């Protein structure tokens, strides 16, 4: 398990409870020491007892020595460098599951595509779903999707495929894995939901409630489906755990850093003062730009994601940006109808919503 933050530690605990011997790698000596001596990650997952079969190290070569499988659980910006280390130290046939969510800024590549560039012929997949680390580590019933490309041999013996083996290894009783061969659909769901969660947080912080959040979740799901389909994924995948499941969870609780950031901004807190001024990594903040760059390149309209990008990266005023979003031309919800006409009360909406934000 490469990454000793809250999610990496939680997944390592799940695997160890299920009977696997797990080595957890991270950069911090104090975290490794606490895990090995006190059976607790006091920095990232305080108060959660960790199984004896889980050990920690700060040497990535030690973590990978003899490993039968690897999971990369680091922020999206670090996936490439960690995958490069896996290529150096791990066996040639080791399957690697990526648990980071996002799109690489410079290349527009999904996280598994980034890893594939570094890992050669090793099978690369993703684990994604509606999961908060603490609940997972405490053994609350939890489900997630494990996605790998299915090669010819995997079709002949699906139970021996990397996706199935990871799903079985993770299914410790409380945690339940599902198998998919749609890597694009699974990864797009995981990346886009963070941006939509920031939008939900912004509107919640501004004083709006359940109607508004439900609308953003539903229309955000449509943006997610459209981008996945344009890139070769399946719309059906996005209606599963890694899509609407993760979207609903992330948009419904300030346990999510994305939702929390949006809520603070919606209340008028300056970005530099959010999280009490601490340098908290918020994946949706970085991906608001990379996702919309990708969507523009493939010709997909993502107005909610564009609104978040405008506010976070282009100096857009929150009230003006969301008022403009709500006053856009009327569209059909079934895409097959393919129609659009001017909002009949656009001016009134601009006035009314601006007053509400004020």
C-alpha positions in Angstrom: 0.0 0.0 0.0 1.8 3.1 -1.3 0.5 6.1 0.6 0.0 6.3 4.4 -2.7 9.0 4.5 -6.1 8.3 5.8 -7.4 6.4 2.8 -4.2 4.4 2.3 -4.3 3.4 5.9 -8.0 2.5 5.8 -7.5 0.2 2.8 -4.4 -1.3 4.3 -6.5 -2.1 7.4 -9.3 -3.7 5.3 -6.8 -5.9 3.5 -5.0 -6.9 6.7 -8.3 -7.8 8.4 -9.1 -9.9 5.4 -6.0 -12.0 6.0 -3.3 -10.3 3.8 0.1 -9.3 5.0 0.3 -5.6 4.2 3.2 -3.3 4.1 2.2 0.4 4.1 4.7 2.9 2.7 4.7 6.6 3.5 7.2 9.5 3.7 6.8 10.4 7.4 8.9 8.6 10.0 6.6 9.5 12.8 3.6 8.0 11.0 5.4 4.7 10.4 6.6 4.6 14.0 3.2 5.1 15.4 1.7 2.4 13.2 4.3 -0.2 14.1 4.6 0.6 17.8 1.1 1.9 18.8 -1.0 0.3 16.1 -2.5 3.7 15.1 -2.0 6.3 12.5 -2.4 9.2 14.9 -1.7 11.8 12.3 -4.2 10.8 9.5 -6.6 8.3 11.2 -6.5 8.9 14.9 -8.4 6.6 17.3 -8.7 3.7 14.8 -6.8 0.5 16.0 -4.9 -1.2 13.2 -4.4 -4.9 12.6 -1.1 -6.7 13.5 -0.7 -7.9 9.9 -0.2 -4.3 8.8 3.3 -2.9 9.1 4.6 0.5 7.9 7.9 1.6 6.3 9.4 4.7 4.8 11.4 2.7 2.3 9.4 2.1 -0.9 11.8 -0.7 -1.9 11.1 -2.5 1.3 7.3 -2.1 0.8 7.5 -3.6 -2.6 9.9 -6.4 -2.0 8.2 -9.6 -2.8 4.8 -8.0 -3.1 2.1 -9.8 -5.1 0.0 -6.6 -5.7 0.3 -2.9 -5.1 -2.1 0.0 -4.5 -1.1 3.6 -5.1 -3.0 5.8 -2.7 -1.4 9.3 -3.0 -2.7 12.7 -4.2 -3.1 12.7 -8.0 -0.1 15.0 -8.5 2.2 12.3 -7.0 0.9 9.3 -9.0 3.5 9.5 -11.7 6.5 9.7 -9.4 5.2 6.8 -7.2 4.4 4.7 -10.3 7.9 5.3 -11.5 9.2 3.9 -8.2 7.0 0.9 -8.5 8.4 0.2 -12.0 11.9 0.3 -10.4 11.3 -1.9 -7.4 8.3 -4.2 -8.1 8.1 -7.5 -10.0 7.4 -7.2 -13.7 3.9 -8.8 -13.5 2.6 -7.2 -10.4 -1.0 -5.8 -10.8 -1.3 -2.2 -9.6 -4.5 -0.5 -8.5 -4.7 3.3 -8.5 -6.8 4.9 -5.8 -6.2 8.5 -6.6 -8.9 10.4 -8.5 -8.2 13.1 -11.1 -6.8 14.1 -14.4 -3.2 15.1 -14.9 -3.0 18.8 -15.5 -0.3 19.0 -18.3 -1.3 15.8 -20.3 -5.1 15.4 -19.7 -4.4 11.8 -18.8 -6.5 9.8 -16.3 -4.6 8.4 -13.3 -4.4 4.9 -14.7 -3.1 6.3 -18.0 -0.4 8.2 -16.1 0.6 5.1 -14.3 0.6 3.0 -17.4 3.2 5.3 -19.0 5.6 4.4 -16.1 4.7 0.8 -15.4 5.2 -0.8 -18.7 3.3 -4.1 -19.2 2.0 -4.4 -15.6 -1.8 -4.6 -15.3 -3.1 -1.2 -14.1 -6.6 -0.6 -12.7 -8.5 1.6 -10.3 -10.5 1.3 -7.1 -13.2 3.9 -6.6 -16.5 4.4 -4.8 -18.5 6.2 -2.1 -16.0 5.8 0.7 -14.9 7.9 3.7 -11.7 6.6 5.1 -12.6 6.7 8.8 -15.9 4.8 8.3 -14.1 2.2 6.1 -11.4 1.7 8.7 -13.9 1.3 11.5 -15.6 -1.5 9.6 -18.8 0.2 8.5 -20.5 -1.6 5.6 -18.8 -0.1 2.5 -18.7 -0.9 -1.2 -16.5 0.2 -4.1 -15.7 -0.7 -7.7 -12.5 -2.4 -8.8 -11.9 -1.8 -12.5 -9.2 -3.3 -14.8 -9.1 -3.9 -18.5 -10.0 -7.5 -19.1 -7.5 -9.2 -21.4 -8.2 -12.4 -23.3 -7.0 -14.6 -20.4 -9.1 -12.7 -18.0 -12.2 -13.4 -20.1 -11.4 -17.1 -20.0 -10.8 -17.1 -16.2 -12.6 -14.1 -14.8 -12.1 -15.2 -11.2 -8.3 -15.0 -11.7 -8.4 -11.5 -13.3 -6.7 -8.7 -11.4 -10.0 -7.0 -10.9 -11.6 -10.0 -9.3 -8.5 -10.8 -7.1 -8.4 -7.2 -5.8 -12.2 -7.3 -5.2 -11.9 -10.6 -3.2 -8.9 -9.4 -1.2 -10.7 -6.2 -0.2 -14.0 -8.0 0.7 -13.3 -8.5 4.4 -17.0 -8.8 5.4 -17.8 -5.2 5.9 -16.1 -4.0 2.7 -17.6 -5.3 -0.5 -15.9 -5.0 -3.9 -17.6 -5.0 -7.3 -15.8 -5.7 -10.6 -15.8 -3.6 -13.7 -13.9 -3.5 -17.0 -14.8 0.1 -17.7 -11.7 2.0 -16.5 -12.7 5.2 -18.2 -16.2 5.3 -16.7 -14.9 4.6 -13.2 -12.1 7.1 -13.3 -14.2 9.9 -14.8 -16.8 9.4 -12.1 -14.1 9.7 -9.4 -12.6 12.8 -10.9 -15.7 14.9 -11.8 -17.5 14.2 -8.5 -15.0 16.3 -6.6 -15.6 19.3 -8.7 -19.4 19.0 -8.4 -19.0 18.6 -4.6 -17.2 22.0 -4.5 -20.2 23.5 -6.4 -22.6 21.9 -3.9 -20.6 23.3 -1.0 -20.5 26.8 -2.5 -24.3 26.9 -2.7 -24.7 25.4 0.7 -22.4 27.9 2.2 -24.2 30.7 0.5 -27.4 29.6 2.3 -29.2 27.4 -0.2 -30.5 24.0 0.8 -31.7 20.6 -0.4 -33.4 21.6 -3.7 -30.3 23.3 -4.9 -27.9 20.5 -4.0 -30.2 17.8 -5.6 -30.3 19.8 -8.8 -26.5 20.2 -8.8 -26.0 16.5 -8.1 -28.4 15.4 -10.9 -27.1 17.8 -13.5 -23.5 17.2 -12.4 -24.2 13.5 -13.0 -25.2 14.3 -16.6 -21.9 16.2 -17.1 -20.1 13.2 -15.7 -21.9 10.8 -18.1 -21.3 13.0 -21.1 -17.6 13.2 -20.5 -17.2 9.5 -19.8 -19.1 8.6 -23.0 -17.1 11.0 -25.1 -13.9 9.3 -23.9 -15.1 5.8 -24.6 -16.6 4.9 -21.2 -20.1 3.7 -20.5 -22.9 5.9 -19.1 -24.1 2.8 -17.2 -20.9 2.8 -15.2 -21.4 6.4 -14.1 -24.8 5.3 -12.5 -22.9 2.9 -10.3 -20.8 3.1 -7.1 -17.9 5.0 -8.7 -20.2 7.6 -10.3 -23.5 8.5 -8.7 -22.6 6.7 -5.5 -19.4 8.6 -4.9 -21.0 11.8 -6.2 -23.9 11.6 -3.7 -21.6 10.9 -0.7 -19.1 13.6 -1.6 -21.8 16.2 -2.1 -23.6 15.5 1.1 -21.1 15.8 3.9 -18.3 18.2 4.9 -16.3 15.2 5.8 -15.4 15.6 2.1 -12.6 18.2 1.7 -14.1 19.2 -1.6 -17.6 19.9 -0.1 -15.9 21.6 2.9 -13.8 23.9 0.7 -16.9 24.9 -1.3 -18.9 25.5 1.9 -16.2 27.8 3.3 -16.0 29.8 0.0 -19.8 30.1 -0.1 -19.7 31.6 3.3 -17.3 34.3 2.1 -14.1 32.8 3.5 -11.0 33.7 1.4 -9.3 30.7 -0.2 -6.1 31.3 1.7 -8.0 31.3 5.0 -9.9 28.1 4.4 -9.1 25.1 6.6 -7.8 27.6 9.2 -5.0 28.5 6.8 -3.6 25.0 6.6 -2.3 23.7 3.2 -5.0 21.1 2.7 -4.9 19.3 -0.7 -8.3 19.5 -2.3 -8.4 17.3 -5.5 -11.4 19.0 -7.0 -9.7 22.4 -6.9 -6.9 21.2 -9.1 -9.1 19.1 -11.3 -11.6 21.9 -12.0 -9.1 23.2 -14.5 -7.9 19.8 -15.9 -11.4 18.4 -16.3 -12.7 21.4 -18.1 -9.6 21.5 -20.3 -10.3 17.9 -21.3 -14.0 18.5 -21.8 -13.3 21.5 -24.1 -10.9 19.4 -26.1 -13.5 16.7 -26.8 -16.4 19.0 -27.2 -18.4 18.2 -24.1 -20.4 21.0 -22.3 -19.9 21.0 -18.5 -21.4 24.2 -17.2 -21.3 23.4 -13.5 -17.6 22.4 -13.7 -16.9 25.5 -15.8 -18.6 27.6 -13.1 -16.3 26.1 -10.4 -13.3 26.7 -12.6 -14.2 30.3 -13.1 -14.6 31.0 -9.4 -11.5 29.1 -8.3 -9.0 29.9 -11.1 -10.3 32.9 -13.1 -11.4 35.3 -10.5 -15.1 34.9 -11.0 -17.5 36.2 -8.4 -19.4 33.4 -6.8 -22.8 35.0 -6.8 -22.5 36.3 -10.4 -21.2 33.0 -11.7 -23.9 30.8 -10.2 -26.6 33.3 -11.1 -25.5 33.1 -14.7 -25.4 29.3 -14.5 -29.1 29.3 -13.4 -30.1 31.8 -16.0 -28.7 29.8 -19.0 -31.0 28.9 -21.9 -33.6 26.2 -21.2 -32.6 22.7 -22.4 -34.2 19.3 -22.7 -33.2 16.7 -20.2 -33.3 13.8 -22.6 -30.3 14.6 -24.9 -32.1 13.0 -27.8 -34.6 15.9 -27.9 -31.6 18.3 -28.8 -33.3 21.6 -28.2 -32.5 24.9 -26.5 -34.3 28.2 -26.1 -33.8 31.4 -24.1 -34.8 31.4 -20.5 -38.1 33.3 -20.3 -37.2 34.9 -17.0 -33.5 35.3 -17.3 -33.5 38.9 -16.2 -35.8 38.2 -13.2 -33.6 35.2 -12.2 -30.6 37.4 -12.3 -32.2 40.0 -10.0 -33.8 37.4 -7.6 -30.8 35.2 -7.2 -28.4 38.2 -6.8 -30.6 39.4 -4.0 -30.5 36.0 -2.3 -26.7 35.8 -2.5 -26.5 39.3 -1.0 
